[in-house]
Amino acid sequence: MKTLQVDLGTRSYPIYIGQSLLGQAALVKTHIKGRQVLVVSNETVAPLYLDKALAALTDFQTTSVILPDGEAYKNLEVLNQIFDTLLRERFDRQTTLVALGGGVVGDMAGFAAACYQRGVPFIQIPTTLLAQVDSSVGGKTGVNHPYGKNMIGAFYQPQCVVIDTDTLETLDDRQLCAGLAEVIKYGLINDLAFFDWLEIHTKDLLNRDSQALSFAIAHCCQNKARIVAEDERESGRRVLLNLGHTFGHAIETGLGYGQILHGEAIAIGLCLAAQMSARLGWISDADVMRIIALIENMALPTQIPKGLTAEQMLALMRVDKKVCEGKIRLVLLKGLGMAQIVDEYDHQLLEQTLKSTIEV
């Protein structure tokens, strides 16, 4: 097992990464202060791993709530199922919520924990690659709104993150590839050597080589932990972690939540960010092709799907958490492994980038 630390002073917490961690009671027990535990999972993950998670919590009064699976259900209405259970079962302020599932479960359980009785502890047990390398670390929680993705939420840090890499064995190929989009993002932001490594080890990752996956997960978590420690509430450097996300979130919202996986939308967003950067003269066309080639080799999409227009994309991008005084702030590339937040740019170039990347 590898242990990393998110250094946030009195709110610091560990990230445990390894095999067969889900059933290890000692890992989670030290992070649970009260007697009551609510495990939040979904209809896909619960049949696979809920019993094992509950077996590690036999010393506690445990209840579970099973949510429908998918981004389409990441909303306030479904969130209320968690609150209904907490209130019906009379959970108190010492309750700990355990998020057992992918990014949607983690975001919703974390937001519920932030809100219930003005804040109770929670633990992240991510079971998808995307959640393991990104969303389970850093304390971003929330739900979607028809007008914008993740626009209702809170920064709320977990007590710990338990990453059992064995759970990836039951992850379908499409979800695995979606997670790899977030992995690629880390190489592009500030780690060209890692991007090089991904090009070399693409087949290993797609073939679920345990050593390659474990290395990638630990490397991404370490990068994110360092950035979150520097800028917890995304007022500066942490914004760089949104490379591709302003584009990707617009695609998810425009198509309808659940029509495309989050990681697939981010993959397209990375391509758009690369092409916009090239139009500004910051990276070469060869760099763009290198990025697109890696994304394609990871079996991910590279173009805006049919049904969305450049005008729709721009309108949706204006409903984004990074918009400041009406300006769409973008994270772009000054070079491979050199991301930068950009406020001032030629908006015609942005429109041209969007129009040239729509699937025909």
Secondary structure, DSSP 8 states (H G I E B T S, - for coil): -EEEEE--GGG-EEEEEESS-TT-HHHHHTT--SSEEEEEEETTTHHHHHHHHHHTTTTSEEEEEEE--SGGG-SHHHHHHHHHHHHHTT--TT-EEEEEESHHHHHHHHHHHHHGGG---EEEEE-SHHIIIIITSS-EEEEEETTEEEEEEEE---S-EEEEGGGGGGS-HHHHHHHHHHHHHHHHHH-HHHHHHHHHTHHHHHTT-HHHHHHHHHHHHHHHHHHHHH-TTSSSGGGGGGTTHHHHHHHHHHH-TTSS-HHHHHHHHHHHHHHHHHHTTSS-HHHHHHHHHHHHHTT---SB-TT--HHHHHHHHTSSTT-BTTB--EEEEEETTEEEEE----HHHHHHHHHHTB--
